Structures are given as structure tokens and as C-alpha cells.
Amino acid sequence: MRISMVSWLFFISYIAIFFSINVLSVSGQCLSDQQELLLELKSSFNSNYSSEKLVSWHHSTDCCSWDGISCDADGRVIELKLSNQSISGAIDNSSSLFRLQHLQRLSLAYNRFMSEFPSGFGKLTNLIYLNLSNAGFTGQIPVEISYLTRLVTLDLSTDWFLGVLLKLQKPNIVMLVQNLTRLENLYLDCVNISANGNEWSQALPSSLPNLQELSMSYCYLSGPIHPSFAKLKSLKIIHLNENELSAPFPKFIAEFQNLTSLHLGATNLRGRVPEEILQAPKLQSLDLSLNLFLKGSFQMFPPNASLQSLVLSDTKFGGELPKSIRNLGRLTRIDLANCKFNGPIPETIEKLRQLSYLDFNSNYFSGPIPSFTSLTNLTELHLARNQLNGSILSTNWSSLLNLVRLDLRANSFSGTVPPTLFQNPSLKMIDLARNQFTGGFGEVNGEISSRLDIIDLSHNKLQGPFPMFVCGIQGLKFLSLSWNKLSGLIPLGAILKLKNLSTIDLSYSNLSIDSSSIDSFSASPHNIA
């Protein structure tokens, strides 16, 4: 027994030594020249102390153990990740960064360099991944980027709200990509490319046969998209929002079997969208919004569809919603506002239990609404300006504990206003204006939601006394009960307790203000109509 124990301990020791040697072979001890280059780079940055990663960079420790650094087996730095570190300062062509010749992956995204785009990046010829998105670089993207022939991913994008900081004109898009034949992922959002369709949409399939993800929104591109673009069979993501393509919808996109995300919003496309687009088996996100002359309809949604986000607002999509909408069980967002849809909202919509955002505003939907009780993830429900009617009592509003905004304005809903609406703890906005609601608020009791800041019940047929419970909603900013049949006195002092209230509209009703208690309350900046 003692012999077997000794053997076992020897075996464990051998395994431990083997694995420690193996680990060292994966990430060797940092070479001194690599460490000096990194420390020189650190000293050129501002905001070193606000960077969680840079604070770990010290002479006394192995640079391969520093945050944001990875090394190969020989101790050479092959990865530098400093994204979102609040780093400022300039990087020019003399920077030690460009002497880290073995770098394969580099991310400086979401920092504040605010300097001209240095050409020195072209020296890092071993890079396969380069992410400079929102890094703050400005001006012309240098031709030296095209020297990085091993690149698989290139991200030079900027968030649209920061404006256009970079341009790609000399060199242009053709010159940039002509040598990047291994590129699979290209992100150039908000780069001023200013290229016509024959230029950019031929250059990509000609030079980037393996392209899988393409994002070039807000790039001042024009159309049409050249038919050769259809050669990019590996494309999974196409994002070209906010470009002036001004052309018929490119039907060959329906042939991209790997497509997971297609965003062509606000591109001035026209014509009819092939039904096959909506039936693509892998499609998860579709945004064709703000194309005012783009048409389409829903015939049938296939079983087990992958779609998670469907945004078609401000188009001429129309027709009825098929009952097969129940097949979109993964859908979290659907926006069909300002379209041409009609007919009933199918009851099968209650199967969309992942849904968090629904906007059917400004269509021609008619008839009663289905129950939304099962859609417990809903945060916003917009059905305004349709031809819907009937009661809204079929939904247990108190069960929708994530609902923040409810907009049923300008329909023909009738019956009483559900008391549970005002008791839903998550609701911030209730807009039931311009309907046919009747009755009063006598059944509203218990705890009222403290988050409500907008209540609009104007232009209905509500009766009875003023709903005094609203005076306990301290966050209320807007209240409109105008054009109803409410009557009686309202203590002005109770209204003045609402310190956040900026507008209250009680016009065209039989309500009167009782100001006898005004002296006991300080004046507040209320706008009372």
C-alpha cells in the first residue's frame, strides 16, 4: 500500500511539472525589449490612472502578465487590448506601438486620442485583427492600412452620434481593400467614403471573396448595388443604413442563405421586397425602415423562425398579419409603425412571449385587440392611430410588470378604463386619448404606481368626479383630462402638491377649481388649462 502511495505522489508531481512547463511554453517570459516598448507607450498616454489595465503595467512584473497583454511562447507581445480605457493623448508615427512588430491582435477602441490617423499602423504587418472603432482618430485613413494583408477583421467605425471623423477618399475604398483578400469582417460605419454603387459594390466582391460581416452605415454611399455583389455568398451581416442607395430593392439578397442580420434602413430603396427574405432560416434581425416607397407583405412565417428583431416602420409594407406570426417565438422587437397593415391583430400574437417592444402605430388595424397578458416581457406597447375597438379589459395589465409605456391613442376603444393600469408599478406613460372610454374611476383603489409621469385620457366620455388618486403620484409631469364629462370641485392645494407637474389640462369639462386652500401651499410653476 505504501509503495502505491509513493508511486501516486510521484505521478502527481510529474504531471504538475509537465503542466507548468507546458503553460510556460504557451506564454513565455516577457522579452525585455517588448516590456520597454510597452512602458514607453504607457508614458505617452494621458489618463494612465483612470485606466484599469494600465495601472498594472510596472517594471517589476512580467509584461506578459499585464492586463490587456498576451504573449507567444517566446515572450513576444502578440495581443494588445486597451479598448474603453479613457486613454487620451496623441499616437504619431514615432510611437513605440509601431515597433511591436509581432502584434497579431490590436484594439484601441473607445478611447480619446483625437489625433490624425497615423500611417504607422501599416508597419504592423502581422495583424489579423485591428479594432480602432471610436478611438478618436480623425482625417484620411492612410493607404498603409492596405498593407496589412493578413487582416481578418478591420473595424474603423464611429458611432453615428459622434459625427463623421474619418474619410476614405485618397485612398478610396477600392485601394483600401484591394490587398486585404483574407478579410472576413469589415466595419466602416460613419466613415465618409462618398463612393457610387459601381465603385464600392464591385470592389468588395472583387477583393474580399470571404467577406462575412459588412457594416458601412452613414458612409455617403450611393447606389445601385452592382449585381456582382451577389458573389458574396458567405455574408452573414449586411448593414448599410442611412446611405442614399436610391434604387430598386436588390432581390439577389434573398439568395444569401447565411444571412443573420440585414439593415437597409433609410436608404431610399423602392419596389417590392421578396417574400423569401422574411423566410430566411437564419435571419435574426431585419431593418428596412424609413424607405417610404418600399413595399412588401407577410404571407407565412416558417416554423421555428430565427427572427428576433423586425423593423419595417415608415414603409409601404401592408396587408394582414398572418396567424403564423406565432412562429416568431424568438421575436423581441417588432416595429410596423406608419405602414399600411390592416385587418385584425391575430390572437396568436400572445405566443410571442419574448417580445419586449411592439409598435403598430398609424396603420389600419381594426377590430378588438387580443389579450397581451402572456407577454410579460413587454416594455412598450404602441397601438395608436388605428381603427381598433372594443374593450381593453381582456388583458390583465397588472401582470405586465415590465411595461413602461402604453399608447392606445386615437382608436375607438370603449368600456371602462381598467383600474389595474394605474396600479402597474412599472408604467410611466398611459395615453388613452381620443377613444370612447366611459365610466369613472371609483374602482381605482389600493397602491398607485409612483413611476407614472404622463397620463393622457383626453377626448373620451369619462364621467364622475375628478380622480383624486392622481394627486398622490409625486412624479407626475403631464395630466390631461380635457374633453370629458367629469364634474365637481378639485382642491387646488391637492394639485399644487404635485411638485413635478408642468402641465395639467382640464379644459372642456365640468370641473371647477377650489382655491380656498391655496394659502397653505407655495406657488408652483404649473400650467393649468
N, C-alpha and C positions, 0 to 999 in steps of 0.2 A: 504494500500500500504506500509506504514511504517512497519507494522508487518511482511509482507512477506519479506521485505528487511533485517530486523533483523534476521529472520529465515535463509535466504540465507547466510548471513555472518557467522552465527553460523555453518551452514553446511560446508562452505568452511574451517573454522578454524578446524572443526572436521576432515575433510579429510586431511588437512595439517599435523595435529598431528599424524593421523593414518599412513600416508606415512612416516613421519620422524621416527616413531617407527619401521615401517616395514624395512626401509633401515638399521637402526642400527642392526636389527636382522639378516640381511644378512651378514654384515661385522662389527663385533663388535670392540670395542676399543682394541688396541693392548695390549696384556699382557706384563708386564714389563720384564719377563724372555725372551720372544721372541725378544723384542727390544734389549736387551743386547747381545743376541746371534748374531743378525744381525750386530750390531755395532762392535762386536769382529771380525766377518767375514770380514767386510769392512776394519778394521785396518790391517788385514793380507794380503790384496791385495796391489799391486802396481798400478799405473796409476789411482788412485781414481779421479783425476781431469779431466782426459780425458773421463771418463765415464759419460754420460748424466744422467744415473739413480742414480749412487752412490752419486752424489753431493746433491741429495735431502734427503739423509739419515742423520738426525740430532736428537739429544736427545730431542730437543724442540718440535718435531712434532710426531704425532701418526704414528707408523711404518706401520699401515695398509693403510696409505695414501701415502706411499713412492712409487716411480716409481719401477715397477718390482715386487711389493709385492701384494698378495691377502690374505685375512684372512677369516676364517669362522665366524659364529655368536658369538663365544666365544672369539674372538680375537687371535686365534692361526694361525700362518702362514701356509697356505696350498699351496701357489704357489710362486715360486721364478724364475723370468725370467731376466737373465743377459746375454743374448746372444749378441754377437757383440759389446762388450763394451771396447775392447782394454785392458782388465784386464790381468795382469801378476802376477807372484808370485806363490808360491807352495801351494797346498792343500794336507796336510798329514792327517793321521788317527786321529790326535788330533784336527782337525779343528772343530770349533763351528758349521759348516754346518751340521755335522752329529748328532748334538743334536736337530736339528729342526725336531723332531720326527713325526710331523703331516703333513709334506710336502706330497702333492699328485702330484704336477707337478713341475719339475725342469729342467731348461735349462741354461747351461753354454756354449752353442755352440759359435764357432768363437771367442775364446779368446786365450791367450798365456801363459798357465800355465806351460807347458814344465816340467812336473814332472812325476814321476812314478804313474801309475794308482792306486789310494788309494783304499784299500778294505773297507774303512768306508762307502762307498755308500750302502753296504749291510745292514746298520742299518736303512735305510730309508724305512722301510717295508710297508709304506702306499702309496708309489709312484705308480701311474698309468701311468705317462708319464716321461721319462728320456731322455733328449737330451744332449749328450756330444760331438756332432759332431764337429770336427775341434777345440776342446778345447785345444789341445796341450798335452794331456796326452800320455804317452809312456809306452812301455813294455807289459807285460802279463795282459790281462783282468782277474781280480780276480774272483774266484769261488763265492765270496759273491754276485755278481750280480745275480746269480741264486736264491738267497734268496728272491728277490723282486717278489713274486708270484702274486701280484696284477697288475703287469705291463701290459698295453695295447699297449704302444708304447715304443720301445727301439731304440735309434739312437746313435751308436758309430762310425759312418763313418768318413772318412777323404777324402778330395778332392785329386784326383789322382796325381795332380802336386806337392803335398806336400810330396809324398812318403808314405811308409808304416811305421807307428809309433807304431801300436798296433799289438799284436798277440793273437791268441786264440788256444792254444795248450794244456796247462795244467792249467786249464781245457780246454777241447776241445769243439767243437760245440755241441756234444751230451750232455755233462754235463751242458753246459750253458742253454740250452732250456728245459731240462727235467722237470723243475718245473714251467716254465713260460706258463702255459696252457691257460692263458687268452690273451696271446699276439696276436695282430692283425696286428701290423706294426713293421717290423724288418729291420734295415738298418745297414749293417756292411761293407760298401764299403771300400776297401783298408786296411782291417784287414787281417793279414796273418793267414788264417785258415788252409791251407795245408791239406785238407781232400779229400778222394776219394769219388766217387759217391755213393757207397753203404752206406757210413757213413753219409754224410751231407744230402743227398736227401731222406734218410729214417728217419733221426732224426726229420726233420721238420714236416712231416705229422703225425708222431707218437706222438709228443709232442704239436704241435701247430695246432689243428684242425680248429681254427678260423682265421688263417692267411689270411690277405687280401693284404698286401703290403710287398714284399720281394725284397731287394736290396743288392746284395753281389757281386758287380763288383770288379775286381782286388783283388781277395781273395785267389789265388793259389788253386782253386778248380779243381778237375778233374772229369771226367765222367766215365760211362754214368749216366744220371739221372735215378734213380730207378723208375720202374712202379708205386710204391706206392705213388709217388709224385702226381699222378693223383687224389688222395683223397682230395687234397686242392682245393675244388670246389669254395671256396669264393675268390680265388686270383683275384685281380684286376691289380696288378703291379708285373711283374717279370723282374728284372734287374740283369743279370749275365754276363755282358760284360767282356771281357779280362780274361776269365778263360779257361783252357785247357780241355774242355769237351770231345773233340775227339771222337765223337760218331754220329750215325745217328740222324737226327732231331727227337725229341720226339713228335710223332704225337698226343699223348693224349692232348697236349696243345690246340689243336683245339676244345676240349670239354669244355674249360673254358669259360663259357658264360658271365662272368662278366669282362673279361679281357679288360682293357683300355690301358695298356702300356706293350709292350713286347720288351725287349732289350737283344739280344743274340749276339751282335757283337763280332767278333774276338774270337770265342770260338772253332774254328776248327770243327764245325758241318758239316755234309755231308748228301748226299741223297736229297730227294725231299720234299719241304715244302708243306703241304696240302693246297689246294686252299681255304679251309674253313677259314684258318687263316685270309686271306685278306677280307673275307666277314663277319667277326665277327661284330655284330651290334654295340658294344660299343667300339671297338678298336680305340684309338686316336693316338697312337704312336707305330710304328714298326721299329725296327733297327736290321737287320740281316747282316750288312755289315762286310766285311773282313772275310768272310767264303768262301774260294776260291773254295770249292768243293760242295757248296750248290746250288741246282737247284730249279727252280720254274718258273711260268709264270702267266700272268694275263688272266683270262677267261672273267670275268664280274665283274664290281663293282656295288654293290647294290645301289638302290636309297637312297638318304639321308644318305649316309655313314658318320660315325663319324671321319674318319681318318684325322688327322691334320699334321702328320709327317711320311713320308715313306722313309726310308734309306736302300737301298739294294746294295750300291756300293761295288765293288770288290767281286762279287759273280758270279755264272753262271746262274742267272736269265736271261731269254731271251724270244724271240717271239715278237709279235707285241703288241703295246699298243692299247687296245680296245677303241672304241668310247665312251664307258660307263665311261671313265675317267672323263667325265663331271659331274658324280655323286659325285665326291670328292670335293664338293663345299666348304668344310671347310679346305682343304689342304693348309698349309702354307709353307711346305718344301717337296721337292721330290728330291732324290739323287739316280740316277741309273748309276752313272759313273762306267766305267770299267766292264760292264756286256756284255750280248750277245743279246741285243734288236735289232730288225731290222724293216724294213718297214717304212712307213711314220709316222711323228708325227701328230696325228689326229687334225683336226681343232677344235674339241670340247674342246681342252685344253684351249681355250680362255674363257671358262666358270669358270675356277679356279681363281676367282678374289680376293681370299685371299692370293694367292701364293706370297711368298717373296723370295724364293730360289729355283732355278731349275738347276740341273746339270745332263746332259745327255752325258757328255764327254766320248769318247772312247767306242762307240758302233758301230752299223751298220745301224743306221737310214739313210734313203735315201729319195730323192725327195725334193721338195720345203718345206720351213718352213711356218707354219701358221702365221697369224698376232698375235702379242703379245700386241697390242695396249690397249686391255682391262685389261691387268694385271698390273694395276697401282701401286700395292704394291711391285712389283719385285725389289729386291736389287741386285741380282746376277743371270745372265743367262749364262750358260756354255753349249755349243753345239760342242765343239772342237773334232776333230778326229772322224768324221763320214763320211758319203757319201752323205751329203746334197748338194743340188744345187739350181740354180735359183737366183732370186733377193732377197734382204732383204728389199726392199722398201715397202713391204706390211705393215710393222709396222711403226707407227708414233713415232719414237724414242724420239721426244721432249716431248711427253706426259707421258713418263715413268720417272716421276720426283723423284723417289726413287732409280733408277738404278745406282749402283756404279761400277759394274764390268760386262763387256761384253766380252765373249770369244767365237769366232766363228772360231778359227784357224783350219787349215788342213781339209778343206772340198773342195767343188767345186763351191762355190758361185761365181756369176758373176754379171755383170752390174756395175753401179756406186756405190761409197761409199756415203751413204746418208749424206748430209751436216749437217742435224739436229743432227747427232751423236756428233759432236764437239761443239754443242750449248746446249747440255743437261747439266744443271747446277749441276747435282749430280754425273755424271760419273767421275771416277778416272782412270779406265783402259779400253782401247779399243784394243783388239787383233783380227785382221782380217788376220793375216799372213797365207801364203800358201793356197791361194784361186785363183780365176780367175778374180778378180775385174779389171775393166778397167776405162778409163777416167781420169780426173784430179780433181782439187779442185777449179775450177773457181767459182762454185756456193756457196762456203763457205764464207759467209759474216755475218755481224752483230756481236753480242757479243759471244765470245768463252768461254767455261767453264774454270774457273780458277782452278778447282779441279783436272784436268787431270794430272796424273803423269806418266802414261805408255801409249805409243802409238806404236803399232807394226803393220805395214802394209807391211812388207817384203814379198818377193816371191809372187808378184801379177803381173799385167800387166798395172800398173798405168802409165799415160803419162802426159806430160806437165811440167811446171816449179815447182820448189820446193815450197811447201805450206808455204808461209811466215807467215801465221797466227799462226803457232805453236810457233814462236819466241815471241809471246805475252803471252804464257802460263807460268807464272813465277814459277809454282810448278812442271813443267815437269822434270822428273828424267831420263826417258828412251825413246829414239826415234829411231825406226828402219824403214828405207825406202829402205833397200837394195833389190837387185834383182827385180828392176822395170825398167821402161823405162823413168823415169824422167830425165830432162835435164836442162841445164842452169847454171848460176852462183848463188852462195849463199854467201852473205856478212858474212864473219867470225865474224865481230863485232856484227851482229844480234844474232848469236848463242851464243856468249860469254855473252850476256845479260841474258841468262838463268842460273842463279847462282846455281840452284839446279840440273842442268843436269849433270849426271855422265857418261852416255853412249849415243852416237849417232852413228848409223851405216848407212852409205850411200853407202856402197860398191856395186860393180856390178851394177852401174847405170851410166848415162851420166852427172852426176852433177859434178861441179867444185867449189872449194872454192876460193872466192875472199878475199884475206888477205890485201888488200890495206888500210883498215880502222883499222887494228889490233892495231896500236899505240894509238888509242883513247880508248882502253879498256884494263883493267887489266887482267892478265893471270888468268885463272880459271882451276880447275882440271878436264877438260873434256877428255873423252876417245872417240876420233873420229876415226872411221874406214872408 
